[in-house]
Amino acid sequence: MNYRTGILAGVLLFILVFAIPVAAVTVHHLDVTVADTGDAYITGNYSMNWIEQAFVYPAALSLISVNSGNDTVIHSISTDHVQLTVKHLVKVRHTKNSTIFTTPAFSKSDLTNDLKQFWFADMITLDLEPGTLTIRFPDGVIVEDTDLSSVPAFEHVVTVP
């Protein structure tokens, strides 16, 4: 390949990657199992387009691995699912006769703002609306929410005998 062909290929690749409208990372389902301690075991299923799989996923994977810290343990991650444990994600409060679990609220704008710190943020559009959220509390109660663009905090009270 001569010099001009290399430049042309580079320009075409640049146009292909940055001029094509980027489809969204579509979140299909989040399943959160809450432990008595407030730790949360999370399984997420999502889909990405080819641009995100080729460029964003490898960059995000290395950032997640470096920045996960002591509060997050990644069990598995791929281009279509993630399994992780987040320590103390759910607030646990004990009273004389009950234990109260409070999950954090989040919205699409919160997540989008969090993404802005990464170089690939402009290549990602989060599509949370088709997704569902399932929260499983330690006493077996299950809460479901179907619009992930805005998830309120859930409070669940377990009466202690």
C-alpha positions in Angstrom: 0.0 0.0 0.0 1.5 3.3 -1.0 1.4 6.5 1.1 -1.7 8.0 -0.7 -3.7 4.8 -0.4 -2.9 4.7 3.3 -4.1 8.3 3.9 -7.2 7.6 1.9 -8.0 4.5 3.9 -7.4 6.4 7.1 -9.7 9.2 6.1 -12.4 6.7 5.0 -12.2 4.9 8.2 -12.4 8.1 10.2 -15.6 9.1 8.2 -17.0 5.6 8.6 -16.6 5.6 12.4 -17.5 9.2 13.2 -20.0 10.1 10.5 -22.3 7.1 10.7 -25.1 7.7 13.2 -24.3 5.8 16.3 -27.0 3.5 17.5 -27.7 3.1 21.2 -26.5 0.7 23.8 -29.8 -0.9 24.5 -30.4 -2.2 28.0 -32.8 -5.1 28.0 -32.8 -6.3 31.6 -31.1 -5.6 34.9 -31.5 -8.1 37.7 -30.4 -7.1 41.1 -30.3 -9.5 44.0 -29.9 -7.7 47.4 -28.0 -9.4 50.2 -28.7 -8.8 53.9 -25.6 -6.6 54.0 -26.8 -4.3 51.2 -24.4 -5.8 48.7 -26.0 -6.2 45.3 -25.4 -8.9 42.8 -26.2 -7.4 39.4 -26.8 -9.1 36.1 -27.3 -6.9 33.1 -28.3 -7.8 29.5 -27.8 -5.3 26.7 -26.9 -5.0 23.1 -24.4 -2.8 21.2 -24.0 -2.0 17.5 -20.8 -3.0 15.7 -19.1 0.4 16.3 -19.6 0.1 20.0 -18.4 -3.5 20.0 -15.3 -2.7 18.0 -14.2 0.6 19.6 -16.1 1.4 22.8 -16.3 -2.0 24.4 -12.5 -2.6 24.5 -11.9 0.9 26.0 -14.8 0.6 28.5 -13.5 -2.9 29.5 -10.1 -1.6 30.4 -11.5 1.4 32.2 -13.9 -0.7 34.2 -11.1 -3.1 35.2 -8.9 -0.3 36.3 -11.6 1.8 38.1 -13.7 -0.9 39.7 -12.0 -0.5 43.1 -12.7 -2.5 46.2 -16.5 -1.9 46.2 -17.1 -3.6 42.8 -16.2 -7.2 41.8 -16.7 -8.0 38.1 -17.6 -11.7 37.7 -18.0 -11.6 33.9 -18.4 -9.0 31.2 -19.0 -9.2 27.5 -20.5 -7.3 24.6 -24.0 -8.4 25.7 -24.0 -9.0 29.4 -22.3 -8.1 32.7 -22.3 -9.8 36.1 -20.9 -7.9 39.1 -21.3 -7.4 42.8 -21.4 -3.9 44.2 -20.8 -3.7 47.9 -23.2 -1.6 50.0 -25.2 -0.4 47.0 -28.4 -0.7 48.9 -28.8 1.2 52.2 -29.7 -1.1 55.1 -31.2 0.4 58.3 -32.1 -1.7 61.3 -34.8 -0.7 63.8 -36.2 -2.5 66.8 -38.7 -4.5 64.8 -37.6 -4.3 61.2 -34.8 -4.0 58.6 -35.3 -1.4 55.9 -33.7 -1.7 52.5 -33.5 1.4 50.3 -32.2 1.1 46.8 -30.7 4.1 45.0 -32.6 6.0 42.4 -31.1 6.7 39.0 -32.1 8.3 35.8 -30.9 8.3 32.2 -29.5 11.8 32.7 -27.5 10.7 35.7 -26.0 7.8 33.7 -25.3 10.1 30.7 -23.6 12.6 32.9 -21.4 9.9 34.5 -20.4 8.7 31.0 -19.2 12.2 30.0 -15.9 11.7 31.8 -14.8 9.1 29.2 -13.4 9.9 25.8 -15.9 7.6 24.1 -19.0 9.2 25.6 -20.0 10.9 22.3 -20.1 7.5 20.6 -22.7 6.1 23.1 -26.4 6.8 23.4 -28.1 4.9 26.2 -31.4 3.4 25.3 -33.0 2.4 28.7 -36.7 2.6 27.9 -37.2 -1.0 26.6 -35.4 -2.4 29.6 -36.8 -3.9 32.8 -35.4 -3.9 36.3 -36.0 -6.8 38.7 -35.0 -6.3 42.3 -34.9 -9.4 44.6 -34.8 -8.7 48.3 -33.4 -11.1 50.9 -36.9 -12.1 52.1 -38.0 -13.2 48.6 -40.0 -10.2 47.7 -39.5 -9.2 44.0 -40.0 -5.7 42.6 -40.1 -5.0 38.9 -40.0 -1.7 37.0 -40.3 -1.5 33.2 -39.0 2.0 32.2 -35.4 2.4 33.1 -35.1 5.9 31.9 -36.0 6.9 35.5 -36.0 4.5 38.4 -37.1 5.7 41.8 -35.6 4.6 45.0 -37.4 1.5 46.3 -37.9 1.0 50.1 -38.6 -2.4 51.3 -39.3 -3.2 55.0 -38.7 -6.6 56.4 -40.4 -7.2 59.8 -38.1 -8.9 62.3 -40.0 -11.3 64.7 
